[in-house]
Amino acid sequence: MPPIVTRRCPLHRWQTDSGDRGMRIEATHALGRDKARQRLEGVVDGLVSWSWPGGVAVHDLTREWAGDQLNFSFVLARGFFRAPIAGRLSVDDAVAVIETTVPGMIVALVGEDRLRDVIQQELEHALANP
């Protein structure tokens, strides 16, 4: 089986006028579409129990499949601060892609690289062969 490859590229980062940061993380896999879907759904469900950096917690998780795209949303909270997050996770026979926009305040509290690393690690772990 080929190894999982994640790509981090400056072209896959963006910033909105409000200071929010966009992230696009891609990973290849050899699981096939159906098995990858099952595992990635578990990743989204597991957001609530992750050990998020910076003392951040997840609340109000929603998810809905539309074909091979899982649309999700949740609220990141730290103390009195709450920030809504929404994104989509697309999967096909060989590649999974997470696209989301992270509020600038969360990036400032947690750090973009730390946040990206947590997401990448979970994606890689979920797509690892049996």
Z-matrix of the N, CA and C atoms (Angstrom, degrees):
N
C 1 1.449
C 2 1.524 1 109.63
N 3 1.332 2 117.47 1 138.40
C 4 1.461 3 119.54 2 178.73
C 5 1.519 4 110.61 3 -71.28
N 6 1.338 5 116.67 4 150.88
C 7 1.469 6 119.23 5 179.61
C 8 1.525 7 110.83 6 -70.33
N 9 1.318 8 115.41 7 159.04
C 10 1.458 9 121.33 8 175.54
C 11 1.517 10 108.06 9 -74.54
N 12 1.301 11 116.11 10 134.83
C 13 1.458 12 120.59 11 179.60
C 14 1.516 13 108.19 12 -122.39
N 15 1.320 14 116.68 13 122.05
C 16 1.456 15 119.82 14 173.29
C 17 1.508 16 107.69 15 -106.84
N 18 1.304 17 115.60 16 145.34
C 19 1.453 18 120.47 17 -178.55
C 20 1.519 19 109.52 18 -118.53
N 21 1.326 20 115.05 19 130.32
C 22 1.454 21 119.75 20 174.39
C 23 1.521 22 105.48 21 -122.71
N 24 1.311 23 115.70 22 117.62
C 25 1.456 24 121.04 23 -172.31
C 26 1.523 25 109.45 24 -136.51
N 27 1.339 26 118.03 25 138.37
C 28 1.467 27 119.41 26 178.53
C 29 1.528 28 112.84 27 -55.05
N 30 1.330 29 118.23 28 -28.34
C 31 1.454 30 120.80 29 179.41
C 32 1.523 31 111.87 30 -69.26
N 33 1.322 32 117.19 31 -14.66
C 34 1.455 33 121.40 32 -179.05
C 35 1.521 34 111.97 33 -101.14
N 36 1.326 35 116.52 34 20.78
C 37 1.451 36 121.57 35 175.35
C 38 1.516 37 107.36 36 -126.52
N 39 1.309 38 115.97 37 144.04
C 40 1.448 39 119.02 38 177.59
C 41 1.513 40 108.91 39 -149.52
N 42 1.311 41 116.34 40 165.25
C 43 1.459 42 121.23 41 178.14
C 44 1.513 43 108.25 42 -133.07
N 45 1.321 44 115.59 43 135.68
C 46 1.459 45 120.97 44 179.85
C 47 1.525 46 109.32 45 -87.20
N 48 1.319 47 116.39 46 170.95
C 49 1.464 48 120.98 47 177.94
C 50 1.526 49 111.93 48 -61.32
N 51 1.330 50 117.37 49 -27.49
C 52 1.466 51 120.59 50 -178.95
C 53 1.528 52 112.73 51 -83.78
N 54 1.335 53 117.48 52 -0.94
C 55 1.458 54 120.88 53 179.67
C 56 1.515 55 113.88 54 94.30
N 57 1.338 56 117.37 55 -0.87
C 58 1.453 57 120.43 56 177.43
C 59 1.526 58 109.40 57 -69.17
N 60 1.327 59 115.76 58 149.95
C 61 1.460 60 121.02 59 -179.01
C 62 1.517 61 110.43 60 -110.20
N 63 1.314 62 116.15 61 131.08
C 64 1.452 63 120.91 62 176.01
C 65 1.511 64 110.43 63 -91.85
N 66 1.317 65 115.79 64 142.36
C 67 1.461 66 121.54 65 177.37
C 68 1.518 67 108.90 66 -130.58
N 69 1.301 68 114.39 67 139.86
C 70 1.463 69 121.69 68 173.45
C 71 1.525 70 105.38 69 -133.51
N 72 1.317 71 115.53 70 118.36
C 73 1.456 72 121.16 71 -178.96
C 74 1.518 73 107.44 72 -121.89
N 75 1.323 74 115.88 73 126.36
C 76 1.459 75 121.53 74 -179.12
C 77 1.520 76 109.53 75 -115.24
N 78 1.316 77 116.04 76 145.75
C 79 1.465 78 121.26 77 175.07
C 80 1.519 79 108.58 78 -144.06
N 81 1.316 80 115.16 79 135.60
C 82 1.457 81 119.38 80 174.68
C 83 1.525 82 108.42 81 -86.77
N 84 1.326 83 115.19 82 157.40
C 85 1.463 84 120.08 83 179.24
C 86 1.516 85 109.19 84 -151.49
N 87 1.310 86 115.30 85 165.01
C 88 1.463 87 121.62 86 178.56
C 89 1.527 88 110.46 87 -122.51
N 90 1.331 89 116.78 88 28.04
C 91 1.461 90 121.66 89 -175.07
C 92 1.519 91 113.90 90 -90.56
N 93 1.315 92 116.53 91 -19.61
C 94 1.454 93 119.47 92 -170.33
C 95 1.518 94 109.16 93 87.59
N 96 1.313 95 115.50 94 156.81
C 97 1.464 96 121.83 95 -174.22
C 98 1.536 97 113.42 96 -59.64
N 99 1.324 98 117.62 97 -49.32
C 100 1.463 99 120.14 98 -174.19
C 101 1.527 100 112.68 99 -65.10
N 102 1.322 101 117.25 100 -45.78
C 103 1.465 102 120.17 101 -179.67
C 104 1.530 103 110.66 102 -67.09
N 105 1.331 104 116.77 103 -39.85
C 106 1.469 105 120.34 104 177.67
C 107 1.532 106 110.12 105 -62.72
N 108 1.329 107 117.11 106 -41.19
C 109 1.478 108 120.67 107 177.32
C 110 1.518 109 111.72 108 -57.91
N 111 1.324 110 116.31 109 -46.86
C 112 1.468 111 120.52 110 -179.79
C 113 1.526 112 111.01 111 -60.12
N 114 1.310 113 116.05 112 -46.26
C 115 1.463 114 119.16 113 -177.82
C 116 1.526 115 111.95 114 -67.54
N 117 1.317 116 116.77 115 -39.60
C 118 1.462 117 119.55 116 -178.63
C 119 1.523 118 111.73 117 -71.36
N 120 1.315 119 116.82 118 -31.61
C 121 1.458 120 119.34 119 174.04
C 122 1.525 121 109.80 120 -62.09
N 123 1.323 122 116.17 121 -37.45
C 124 1.460 123 120.85 122 176.06
C 125 1.522 124 112.14 123 -64.19
N 126 1.327 125 117.06 124 -35.07
C 127 1.467 126 120.55 125 177.33
C 128 1.525 127 110.14 126 -63.24
N 129 1.329 128 116.52 127 -46.60
C 130 1.464 129 120.17 128 -179.69
C 131 1.527 130 109.71 129 -63.94
N 132 1.323 131 117.25 130 -43.40
C 133 1.464 132 120.36 131 177.97
C 134 1.531 133 111.25 132 -62.41
N 135 1.327 134 116.42 133 -32.77
C 136 1.454 135 121.28 134 -178.18
C 137 1.517 136 114.93 135 -78.33
N 138 1.333 137 117.70 136 -5.41
C 139 1.466 138 120.26 137 -179.98
C 140 1.521 139 112.29 138 -53.13
N 141 1.322 140 115.90 139 -36.36
C 142 1.458 141 120.95 140 -176.32
C 143 1.531 142 110.97 141 -64.79
N 144 1.319 143 118.01 142 -34.53
C 145 1.463 144 120.62 143 -175.80
C 146 1.527 145 114.12 144 -97.65
N 147 1.323 146 118.74 145 -1.27
C 148 1.471 147 120.87 146 178.23
C 149 1.513 148 110.87 147 -59.22
N 150 1.310 149 115.89 148 154.86
C 151 1.470 150 121.96 149 169.95
C 152 1.521 151 106.50 150 -92.79
N 153 1.299 152 115.23 151 86.40
C 154 1.454 153 120.61 152 -178.48
C 155 1.527 154 110.20 153 -71.61
N 156 1.320 155 117.82 154 141.67
C 157 1.460 156 119.96 155 177.91
C 158 1.520 157 111.29 156 -68.00
N 159 1.315 158 116.25 157 153.05
C 160 1.455 159 121.18 158 174.90
C 161 1.511 160 115.32 159 75.79
N 162 1.341 161 118.25 160 15.42
C 163 1.457 162 120.23 161 178.65
C 164 1.517 163 114.51 162 73.41
N 165 1.309 164 117.48 163 21.92
C 166 1.459 165 122.59 164 -179.40
C 167 1.527 166 109.67 165 -83.78
N 168 1.325 167 117.52 166 141.19
C 169 1.469 168 123.40 167 177.46
C 170 1.529 169 109.26 168 -123.44
N 171 1.323 170 116.33 169 157.30
C 172 1.467 171 122.66 170 -179.47
C 173 1.523 172 110.03 171 -109.19
N 174 1.335 173 115.80 172 135.32
C 175 1.465 174 122.91 173 178.16
C 176 1.527 175 109.31 174 -134.82
N 177 1.324 176 116.81 175 161.27
C 178 1.470 177 124.16 176 170.54
C 179 1.528 178 113.36 177 56.02
N 180 1.317 179 116.94 178 47.72
C 181 1.457 180 122.10 179 -179.98
C 182 1.521 181 110.88 180 -72.34
N 183 1.331 182 117.46 181 130.01
C 184 1.468 183 122.92 182 171.21
C 185 1.523 184 107.69 183 -129.02
N 186 1.317 185 115.50 184 150.09
C 187 1.472 186 120.19 185 177.39
C 188 1.516 187 109.08 186 -152.51
N 189 1.330 188 114.96 187 148.19
C 190 1.464 189 120.04 188 179.35
C 191 1.524 190 109.29 189 -155.05
N 192 1.333 191 115.82 190 128.30
C 193 1.461 192 121.25 191 176.77
C 194 1.518 193 109.91 192 -81.12
N 195 1.316 194 116.31 193 137.41
C 196 1.461 195 124.18 194 170.99
C 197 1.526 196 105.53 195 -130.84
N 198 1.320 197 116.12 196 92.43
C 199 1.463 198 119.55 197 -173.55
C 200 1.517 199 109.41 198 68.97
N 201 1.320 200 116.40 199 -125.62
C 202 1.467 201 121.45 200 179.44
C 203 1.526 202 111.83 201 -98.44
N 204 1.309 203 116.64 202 21.66
C 205 1.462 204 121.43 203 179.33
C 206 1.520 205 109.51 204 -121.70
N 207 1.326 206 116.41 205 125.76
C 208 1.454 207 122.24 206 177.26
C 209 1.528 208 108.06 207 -101.12
N 210 1.327 209 116.06 208 112.69
C 211 1.461 210 121.11 209 176.35
C 212 1.520 211 107.44 210 -90.08
N 213 1.325 212 116.38 211 132.64
C 214 1.454 213 120.01 212 -177.04
C 215 1.518 214 110.46 213 -136.97
N 216 1.323 215 114.37 214 158.54
C 217 1.463 216 120.57 215 173.33
C 218 1.520 217 108.05 216 -152.98
N 219 1.311 218 115.25 217 153.31
C 220 1.459 219 121.78 218 177.13
C 221 1.515 220 108.05 219 -163.76
N 222 1.310 221 115.64 220 174.02
C 223 1.459 222 121.56 221 178.36
C 224 1.514 223 108.06 222 -116.76
N 225 1.335 224 116.49 223 125.03
C 226 1.461 225 121.30 224 172.12
C 227 1.518 226 107.59 225 -89.39
N 228 1.318 227 116.41 226 134.87
C 229 1.463 228 119.94 227 -177.62
C 230 1.521 229 110.36 228 -134.51
N 231 1.310 230 114.56 229 142.31
C 232 1.467 231 122.12 230 172.84
C 233 1.517 232 106.48 231 -144.84
N 234 1.316 233 115.20 232 112.19
C 235 1.465 234 118.79 233 -175.78
C 236 1.517 235 109.72 234 62.50
N 237 1.325 236 116.75 235 -129.73
C 238 1.466 237 120.76 236 -179.71
C 239 1.526 238 112.53 237 -84.14
N 240 1.320 239 117.62 238 -9.59
C 241 1.463 240 121.75 239 -177.07
C 242 1.519 241 110.96 240 -83.02
N 243 1.339 242 116.61 241 134.30
C 244 1.463 243 122.82 242 177.16
C 245 1.525 244 108.61 243 -132.96
N 246 1.333 245 116.19 244 136.49
C 247 1.461 246 120.57 245 -179.50
C 248 1.523 247 110.02 246 -137.12
N 249 1.335 248 117.33 247 122.71
C 250 1.462 249 119.86 248 177.88
C 251 1.529 250 111.33 249 -74.95
N 252 1.326 251 115.46 250 141.24
C 253 1.465 252 123.29 251 178.26
C 254 1.525 253 107.09 252 -126.79
N 255 1.298 254 116.58 253 138.42
C 256 1.466 255 121.38 254 174.08
C 257 1.519 256 107.91 255 -138.47
N 258 1.307 257 115.47 256 150.52
C 259 1.453 258 118.93 257 179.20
C 260 1.511 259 110.89 258 -169.08
N 261 1.307 260 113.86 259 -172.71
C 262 1.456 261 119.70 260 178.22
C 263 1.524 262 109.33 261 -142.66
N 264 1.302 263 113.73 262 149.12
C 265 1.446 264 121.80 263 178.86
C 266 1.525 265 106.05 264 -124.68
N 267 1.317 266 116.17 265 116.90
C 268 1.459 267 121.51 266 -179.75
C 269 1.519 268 108.84 267 -107.59
N 270 1.315 269 115.68 268 144.36
C 271 1.459 270 119.75 269 -179.54
C 272 1.520 271 109.46 270 -139.95
N 273 1.339 272 114.89 271 141.31
C 274 1.461 273 119.94 272 170.87
C 275 1.522 274 108.00 273 -133.52
N 276 1.306 275 117.84 274 -164.43
C 277 1.459 276 120.74 275 -174.70
C 278 1.522 277 114.23 276 -64.54
N 279 1.330 278 118.59 277 -20.46
C 280 1.459 279 120.02 278 -175.23
C 281 1.530 280 115.41 279 -136.72
N 282 1.333 281 118.76 280 -11.10
C 283 1.459 282 120.96 281 -175.10
C 284 1.528 283 110.40 282 -137.01
N 285 1.326 284 115.38 283 140.98
C 286 1.461 285 122.12 284 171.86
C 287 1.523 286 107.39 285 -120.26
N 288 1.332 287 116.17 286 139.69
C 289 1.463 288 121.42 287 -178.00
C 290 1.521 289 108.87 288 -132.36
N 291 1.325 290 116.22 289 129.42
C 292 1.460 291 121.86 290 172.13
C 293 1.514 292 107.24 291 -109.71
N 294 1.337 293 116.32 292 127.37
C 295 1.457 294 122.29 293 175.18
C 296 1.521 295 108.17 294 -125.20
N 297 1.303 296 116.37 295 129.00
C 298 1.456 297 120.70 296 -179.91
C 299 1.520 298 109.77 297 -154.91
N 300 1.303 299 115.48 298 160.21
C 301 1.455 300 121.81 299 173.55
C 302 1.518 301 107.22 300 -115.70
N 303 1.326 302 115.87 301 127.55
C 304 1.462 303 121.93 302 -176.85
C 305 1.527 304 108.65 303 -108.00
N 306 1.322 305 117.89 304 127.94
C 307 1.458 306 120.34 305 179.30
C 308 1.535 307 111.85 306 -56.41
N 309 1.327 308 115.27 307 141.12
C 310 1.460 309 121.45 308 -178.37
C 311 1.519 310 113.10 309 -54.87
N 312 1.325 311 117.79 310 -34.92
C 313 1.464 312 120.75 311 179.94
C 314 1.523 313 110.92 312 -64.77
N 315 1.341 314 117.77 313 -39.15
C 316 1.468 315 120.96 314 178.24
C 317 1.520 316 109.10 315 -66.66
N 318 1.320 317 117.15 316 -41.28
C 319 1.464 318 120.55 317 177.66
C 320 1.525 319 109.42 318 -60.32
N 321 1.336 320 117.13 319 -41.08
C 322 1.461 321 120.73 320 179.79
C 323 1.532 322 111.55 321 -67.24
N 324 1.327 323 117.66 322 -39.03
C 325 1.469 324 121.23 323 -178.60
C 326 1.527 325 112.43 324 -73.59
N 327 1.319 326 116.19 325 -43.93
C 328 1.455 327 121.13 326 -172.31
C 329 1.520 328 111.78 327 -97.97
N 330 1.308 329 116.70 328 -38.00
C 331 1.456 330 121.51 329 -174.95
C 332 1.517 331 110.05 330 99.97
N 333 1.314 332 115.69 331 128.81
C 334 1.464 333 120.40 332 -176.73
C 335 1.522 334 112.00 333 -60.79
N 336 1.318 335 117.47 334 -43.84
C 337 1.460 336 120.12 335 -178.68
C 338 1.524 337 111.81 336 -65.39
N 339 1.327 338 117.29 337 -41.52
C 340 1.464 339 120.19 338 178.43
C 341 1.522 340 110.86 339 -63.80
N 342 1.322 341 116.71 340 -42.97
C 343 1.455 342 121.28 341 179.38
C 344 1.526 343 110.70 342 -63.33
N 345 1.316 344 116.06 343 -46.79
C 346 1.462 345 121.03 344 178.96
C 347 1.530 346 110.41 345 -61.28
N 348 1.340 347 116.91 346 -41.91
C 349 1.461 348 120.26 347 -179.48
C 350 1.524 349 111.63 348 -62.36
N 351 1.329 350 117.92 349 -41.02
C 352 1.460 351 121.54 350 178.60
C 353 1.529 352 109.77 351 -61.82
N 354 1.323 353 116.29 352 -45.89
C 355 1.468 354 120.54 353 -179.38
C 356 1.521 355 110.18 354 -64.74
N 357 1.337 356 117.66 355 -44.61
C 358 1.465 357 120.98 356 179.62
C 359 1.521 358 111.50 357 -61.48
N 360 1.326 359 117.33 358 -44.15
C 361 1.455 360 120.59 359 -179.61
C 362 1.520 361 111.21 360 -61.14
N 363 1.314 362 116.78 361 -43.50
C 364 1.468 363 119.98 362 179.37
C 365 1.523 364 111.08 363 -65.93
N 366 1.320 365 117.16 364 -40.15
C 367 1.460 366 121.29 365 178.64
C 368 1.528 367 110.23 366 -63.66
N 369 1.318 368 116.62 367 -46.98
C 370 1.458 369 120.47 368 179.63
C 371 1.529 370 111.70 369 -62.35
N 372 1.319 371 115.83 370 -43.13
C 373 1.459 372 120.37 371 179.46
C 374 1.531 373 111.13 372 -62.14
N 375 1.327 374 116.13 373 -43.20
C 376 1.473 375 120.32 374 -178.76
C 377 1.520 376 111.80 375 -65.88
N 378 1.318 377 116.78 376 -34.40
C 379 1.473 378 119.96 377 -176.15
C 380 1.519 379 113.96 378 -93.38
N 381 1.332 380 116.66 379 0.88
C 382 1.460 381 119.72 380 178.32
C 383 1.532 382 109.26 381 -63.66
N 384 1.282 383 115.51 382 144.82
C 385 1.470 384 119.79 383 178.88
C 386 1.522 385 109.44 384 -63.31
N 387 1.340 386 116.15 385 157.54
C 388 1.472 387 122.40 386 -171.97
C 389 1.487 388 111.03 387 -37.44
